[in-house]
């Protein structure tokens, strides 16, 4: 008996879809036909891409959605090492962050910046049912169709074999997609060596492990320096590496908190160093990065707790200095009140709740927080 089933990796011509039925909203859509047409167009896009990139080193191919959820369009996107280097070099002429390897890391998975982003008109024209036609489970079915098309093309060998395939990362991507969305497709659609290489090169965990192999005192110094770099948006090599792996100052706070009370004196140092910087960035209409860093260090030490009396005295001295500085300002930063509030939260039996002027942000009851002459 003849088997009329079509192989998943068949040629585009063999996978032409029959005319689908119309939905109640007049949109022609049939999930089975959509799957077959998606495989056909993905295969054709990959074949056209191979001819277009020539000898360039292809490292990424993706079906790119306009949104992680409730998507309405799909396009084919890809990039090569050569195109990545060219784009980073062009960006570096304007912004030094994109110089060298750090620039390539920053752009490597920025799909709209790829040299072959949305390169297939046929893929772009593929109809996805409008959201009003979606039923429960439609999002799951559409993702399964996208993943199935990429798997079919992979089985047909169009993504290469052996080392060539291991170097190429295939995925379903979307603008500003969550790490979980990226990781889902990475693991589903790629051989294990590809997944492990990608995670080693781009995820936060290997970076954290590398820093934490240092001796404890050196490790704390590295995290403190990175904390400062990220808040101040400095372009140090370690900060660029951390940013390329998606690390934020809040991630660094987690690592600093692991040191417990030992890191508190250094956090007070940051508060004292940056707390007296110019309070407002009038171009942005916000507090300066220096004030943000000072406030962040203050609240982090409160979160850690275990603050010794020596540091309590330093915080009291800072309250006095902030209050004196604020006398010269019409609108003050909130550091005087925030420092007093942290003192109250750390020692509620000794200090009262602080009171702040809602118009000027100045601390209205500084006296209970000041060091007495006998304490100085």
C-alpha positions, -999 to +999 in steps of 0.1 A: +000+000+000+013+035-009+023+057+021+009+092+012+025+109+043+049+137+034+083+136+050+090+165+075+120+177+056+105+175+021+113+202-005+093+234-006+074+223-037+064+190-021+050+208+009+026+232-008-005+237+013-040+231+002-065+260+004-074+264+041-109+270+054-120+305+064-124+314+101-155+332+115-137+365+111-129+359+075-093+350+080-082+318+062-063+296+085-058+259+090-032+247+115-022+216+096-016+236+064+002+263+084+026+237+097+034+224+063+037+258+048+060+269+076+083+240+070+084+247+033+091+284+037+117+278+065+135+253+043+135+277+013+147+306+035+176+285+048+186+275+013+185+311+001+205+322+031+232+297+024+236+310-011+236+346+002+262+344+030+286+324+009+318+316+029+307+337+059+305+318+092+268+314+101+263+313+139+226+320+144+193+313+127+159+322+142+123+324+135+116+359+149+082+368+163+069+403+169+061+394+205+068+366+229+031+361+235+001+369+212+024+373+182+010+382+148+041+380+125+070+357+119+102+364+100+134+346+092+166+361+107+202+351+108+237+364+114+273+356+106+304+363+126+315+386+098+283+406+098+284+408+136+319+423+135+310+448+108+279+460+128+299+463+160+327+483+143+301+507+128+285+512+163+320+516+179+325+548+158+297+564+177+298+545+210+331+530+224+312+503+243+310+484+210+348+482+204+363+447+202+349+416+217+327+434+242+309+451+213+303+418+196+290+403+228+265+431+232+251+427+197+254+389+193+218+382+203+203+416+194+183+401+165+172+435+149+209+443+146+217+411+127+231+415+092+204+392+078+174+402+100+140+396+083+157+386+051+129+364+036+098+382+021+081+348+017+084+341+055+072+376+064+041+370+042+031+339+061-002+345+078-007+339+115-042+339+128-052+372+145-054+371+182-092+375+182-093+340+165-071+324+191-085+296+213-071+282+245-038+265+236-034+284+203-001+300+216+012+265+225+002+251+191+019+280+172+051+276+191+051+239+185+046+246+148+076+270+148+098+246+167+086+217+145+096+235+113+131+242+126+135+206+137+123+194+103+148+216+085+175+204+109+167+168+102+170+175+065+206+187+072+200+222+060+216+236+092+247+215+085+262+184+101+288+177+128+310+207+138+292+231+115+258+223+131+273+225+166+285+260+159+251+272+147+225+281+173+189+278+162+160+293+181+126+310+182+132+346+193+112+378+200+119+414+209+128+418+246+121+381+252+125+367+287+155+346+294+132+316+300+118+320+265+153+321+250+164+291+270+133+271+261+141+272+224+178+269+229+174+235+247+146+223+225+162+230+191+200+225+195+223+196+202+238+194+237+273+207+228+257+238+213+236+245+244+265+241+267+288+263+246+261+290+245+254+289+282+291+291+289+296+321+267+265+341+274+248+332+306+253+348+340+261+316+360+296+309+345+306+345+351+294+343+387+313+311+393+344+325+378+344+355+402+335+334+432+366+312+427+387+341+439+398+342+476+371+356+498+386+390+503+395+394+467+360+382+457+343+409+478+365+435+462+356+424+427+319+424+434+321+459+450+340+472+420+315+457+396+286+471+417+301+506+413+309+501+376+273+490+367+256+518+387+279+544+373+276+529+338+314+528+335+328+508+306+353+487+323+361+453+308+344+434+337+313+456+335+310+450+297+313+413+302+287+414+330+263+435+308+268+412+279+256+383+301+225+403+313+238+411+348+223+442+365+234+460+397+206+441+415+222+408+406+254+420+421+236+430+453+226+393+457+263+384+456+273+411+480+246+401+504+263+367+507+292+383+526+269+394+554+280+420+579+316+419+565+306+440+535+287+466+555+318+489+562+324+490+524+288+499+517+291+528+542+322+539+523+302+540+491+275+561+508+300+585+522+319+588+489+289+593+465+263+608+489+278+643+485+279+644+447+257+667+427+222+656+436+203+661+404+209+655+367+189+684+352+193+670+317+174+638+327+153+654+355+164+627+379+188+621+407+223+615+395+238+580+393+260+589+422+230+595+445+214+563+432+245+543+441+247+559+475+210+551+482+214+516+469+244+509+492+224+523+521+194+501+516+216+470+509+233+474+543+199+476+559+189+444+542+220+426+553+217+437+589+243+429+616+255+465+616+281+471+643+282+502+665+311+517+647+291+518+615+260+531+633+282+560+645+294+566+609+258+567+597+249+592+624+278+614+613+266+611+577+231+623+588+246+654+603+267+661+572+238+655+548+215+678+569+242+705+568+246+701+530+208+702+525+206+737+542+221+751+511+197+734+487+161+744+478+153+708+470+174+681+487+181+645+478+165+621+502+197+607+516+195+625+550+160+611+556+168+577+542+199+573+564+179+584+594+152+559+584+178+530+582+191+540+616+156+538+630+150+504+614+183+490+626+179+504+662+142+511+667+146+515+705+173+542+701+160+562+672+125+576+664+108+574+630+122+602+608+100+630+594+106+644+559+093+676+544+073+664+514+080+696+495+118+699+500+126+663+510+146+676+539+148+658+573+127+677+598+138+660+630+176+654+627+185+660+664+177+624+677+200+610+650+231+631+656+260+620+676+262+636+711+295+652+720+303+623+743+299+599+714+322+617+690 
